[in-house]
C-alpha cells in the first residue's frame, strides 16, 4: 500500500513540477515582454510567490479530488490515478516542446475522466461534477476576455484619452505597476494550479484507506508547493515567447491590465473552489486588453492555433488516459 501511495505521490509531484515550468509564462510573460522584469528575476519572483500561493486555500483540491469520481467507492483507483497522471504529464510535455500554451487543468481533468471510464465504467464518473468543472473551464477564458476588454477600455479612457501623459512616462509608471500585478498573478496561479496535484494526492489517500475525508494534509500542501515552486524556477521560455510576442505587442499599460484582470478571475474561481485554466485565462486577458489597444494587430492565426489546442486537449487526454489505463492495469 505504501509503495503504491509513493508511486502516485511521485507522479503527482512530477506533474506539479512540469505544471510549474509549463505555466511559468502565465504570470511573467507580460512583465518580461515590456522589460518590467528581466527573465531571471521574473522567474525567481514567480517561483517564490507560486510557492506562497499554494498554501492559501484547499477548496480546489477538494473539487479535483472528489467531484470527478468518488475516491472512497471507485474500483481500481490506483491504476486509474497512475494512467491519468501519465497522460497529463505526456500532454504537458508535448505542448511545452512545441511552445503551445495549453491547459494543465484541461489535460488533468480530461485524463482523470478517461481513466475512470476505462477502469470503473461510465457509471463511476460523477457526470454532474464533471460537467460543472468543464463549464468553468470553458467559460473562464470567455469571461477573462470580456472583463479584460472592459478594464483596458476604462484605463484607456481615463489615462490615455482623458489624460495628458507622455507615452514614455506612462510606460515607466506601468512597468512599476506590472511588478505588483505580476506578483498578484503568481500568488493566484499558485493558489489554483498547485491544488490540482494536491487533489490527486488526496484522492490516492482516500482510495488507499489512509483517510476518509477530502481534507488536505499539511505534508501534501508543502510537497505540492515545493514542486510547483521548483518547476516555476526552471522557467518555460518556449511558452513565454508565445505569450509575450506571438499574440500581440504588449505595452506596460495593457500588460498591467492583463495581469490584474487575470488575478481577479483566478481568485474568484479559487474562492468558489473551482479549478480553471490559468493559461487560458491569462491568454484571453492578453487578447482582450490588446484588442482595445490595437485590434488589428492581434495575431489571430496564433490565437486560432491556441484555441484549437484548447478544444482538443480534453478529448485527446481522455483517449490517451483510457488507453494508458489498459497498459497500466496489466501490472496490477
N, C-alpha and C positions, 0 to 999 in steps of 0.2 A: 504493500500500500504506500509506504513512504517513498519507495523508488518511483512509483507511478506519479505521485504528487510532485516529486522533484523534477521529473521529465516535463510535466505540464507547466510548472512554475518557470523552469528554464526557458521553454519555448515562449511563454507569455512575456517574459522579460526581454527575450530576443526580439519579439515583435515590438515591444515598447521602445527598445533601443533603436530599431530601424525606423519606427514611427518618429523618433526624435530627430534623426538626421534627414528623414524624408520630408518632415513638416517644418524644419527649421525656417524655411522660406516664408512660412505663414506669418511669422512675427517680425521678420527683419528685412524682407526683400525691399520694401519701400524706403526704409531708412538707409539701406546700402545704396540703392539707386540714386537717391538725392544727396548722398555723401554726408548725411547727418551723422552716420557712424561708419567707421571703417569695418570691413568684413570681419576681421579678427575680433575687434571689440564687440561688434554686434552679435556674433555667435556666442561669445562668452557671456554677454549680458542676457541673451535669450536663455542660455543653459541654466544660469542661476535662477532666473525668475520662473522658468518652466518647472524647476525643482520645487520652488516655493509654492507655486500654484497647485501642485499635485496634492497638497495637504489641506486645501481649503474646503473640500466637500467630498462626499462619498455617494451622493444620490445617483449620479450617472453610473457608477459601478454597480449599484443595486439593480438598475434598469438593465444593463448589459448582461448581468449575471442571472437575472430572473425572469425577464419579460419575453425572451425568445423561446425558452423552454424551461420547465421546472426541474432544476438540478436534483431535487430530492426524489423525484419519481422516474426520471428518464433511464432507459436501458442503454448499456454500452457507453456510458458517459465519458470514460477515459479515451477510447479511440475516437469518439466524436470530437472531443476537445483537441486532441493531437492533430487530427485531419484539418479541423478549422484553422488552427494556428499555422500549420504548414502552408495551407492555401493562402492565407492572408500575408504571410511572410514572402511567399513567391511573387504574388502580385505587386506588393510594395517594392520589391527589388527590381522587377521588370519595369515598372513605371518610373522608378528613380533612375534607372540606367538610361532611359530614353528622355529623361527630363520632363516628364508629364506630371503636373500637379494633380494626381488622382487622390481619392479619399481613402485614408486608412480605416475610417469608420465604416464606409460602404463595404470595403472588402472584408472586414472582420464580421460585420453583421450578416452579409451575404454568405460568407464561408460557414459561419455557425449554423445558419438556417439550412444550408445544403448538407452539412454533415449530420445534422439532427434528422433530416428526412431520410438520409441514407442509413443511419444507424438505428433509428427508432420509429420510422414511418411518419407520414404526414400528420397523423393524429397527435404525435408528440410535440409538434410545433405549435406554439401559442400564437395562432394567427392574428388575434386581436392585438396582442402586444407587438408582434412583428409589424403589422400594418401601421400601428401608431408610431413606431420608430422610423419606418420608411417615410411616413408622411412628414415628419420633422426633417428628415434628411433631404427630402425633395423640396419642401417649402423654404427651408432656411436660406439657400442661395438666392431665391426669388425675393425674399424679404430683404436680404442684405443688399441686393442690387437697388431695390426701391428706396430703402432708408438711406443708403449711401448717396444716391442721386439727390435726395431731398436735403440731407445735411450739407452736401457740397454746394447745392444751389443756394442755400441760405448763407453759407460762408461767403460764397462768391458775390452775392447781392450786397452783403453788409460790408465786406472788406475790399473787394476788387472794384465792383461797380460803384458802390456808395462811398468809398473811401478815396483818399488821395495819397496813396503809398507807392513808392517806387518798387519795382519788381525785385531788385536786389535786397531791399530792406525786408520785404515780405518773405523772401527766401531764407534770410538769416533768422528771422523770428520763428518761422515754422519749422526750420531744422531743429531748433531747440525744443519746440513742442513735440516734434517727432520722437525725440529721445524719450519723452514721457509716455507718449501714446504707444510706442513700441514696447515699453515696459509693461504697460497695462495689458497689451495684447499677449505678451509672453506669459504673464500670470494667468490670463484667461485660457490660453491654449493648454497650459499645464493642468489647469483645473478641470478641463473637459477631456482632453485626449489621454492623459495618464490613467484616468479612471477606467478606460476600456480594458486595459490589461488587468487592472485590479478586479474588475467584474469577472473576467475569465478565471482568475485565481480563486475567487470566492466560489464560483461555480464548481471548480475542482474540489475545494474543501468540503462543500456540501455533498457532492456526488460520492466522495470517498468516505464520508461519515465523520469528518473531523469537526464539523459544526453543523448546526441545524438552521441557522438564520443567515440572512444575506448581509449581516454586518461585516464591515471591512476591518480585519485585524490591523494593528499598528505596523507589524512587520511587512504586511502586504503593501501598505501605503509607502513605507520607507523604501522598499526594494523597487517598487514601480517608479517612485520619484527619482531615485538614483539612476535607473536605467534610462528614463526619459531625459534626464539632465545630461548624462554621458553621451547619449545619442545626439542630442542637440549640439553638444560641444564639438562634435566632429564636423558639423556643418552639413551642407547639402547643396553645393554650388550649382549643380546641374539644374535643379528646380528653382533655385534663387534667380538664375539667369532668365528662366521663362517668366517668372512672376514679375521681375523688376524691369525687363527690357522687351519682352515679346508680346505683351498685352497692350501697353500704351506707354508713352513717355510720362514718367511720374515726376511731378514737381513737389516741393516740400508741402505746399498747401493741400493738394489732393492726397498726398501720402499720409499726412496727418489725419485728414478726414476719413481715409480708408481704414487706418488703424483704429481710430476712435469708434467708428461705426461697427467694425468687426468685433471689438471688445464688448460693445453693448449687446449685440446679437448673441454672442457666445455666452456671456454672463447670464442673460435671461434664460437661455436654453439649459445651462448648467443648474440654475436655480430651480428650474422645472424638473430636473433630474433626467433630461433627455440628451442622448448623445447626438452630436451633429458633426458634419464635416467642417472642421476649421479651414481646410484647404478651399472648399467650395465657398464658404462664407467670405474669406479674405479675397479670393479671386473675383468674386461677384462684387465686393465692395470696391475693388480697384477699377473694375469695368464701369460700375455705376458712377463713381466720383469722376473718373476720367471722361465719361460721356458728357458730363456737364462742361468740362473744360474744352475738350476737343473731340466731339462725337465722331467725326470722320477720320480721326487719327487712331481710333481703336482698331487693333489688328484682328479683324473679325475672323480671318482664316485660322489664327491661333485659338481664338475663342471657340470656334466651331469644333476644332480638333479636341480641345479640352472638354467641351460639353459631351461630345461623343464618348470620350473615355469615362466620364461620369455616368452616362447612361448604361454602358456595358459592364461596368465594374461589378455590380451586384449579381446579375445573371451569370457572368463568367465565374465569379468567385463561388457561387452556389454549385455550378457544374464541376469546377476543379475540386472543391471540397468533397462533393459527392463521390467522385472517382477516387480521390485520395483515401477516403474512408474505406473503400473496398480493399485497398492495398494495406492500410494500417491494420485493419481488422484481422488480416491473416496472421499477425504476430500476437494476437490476444485470444 
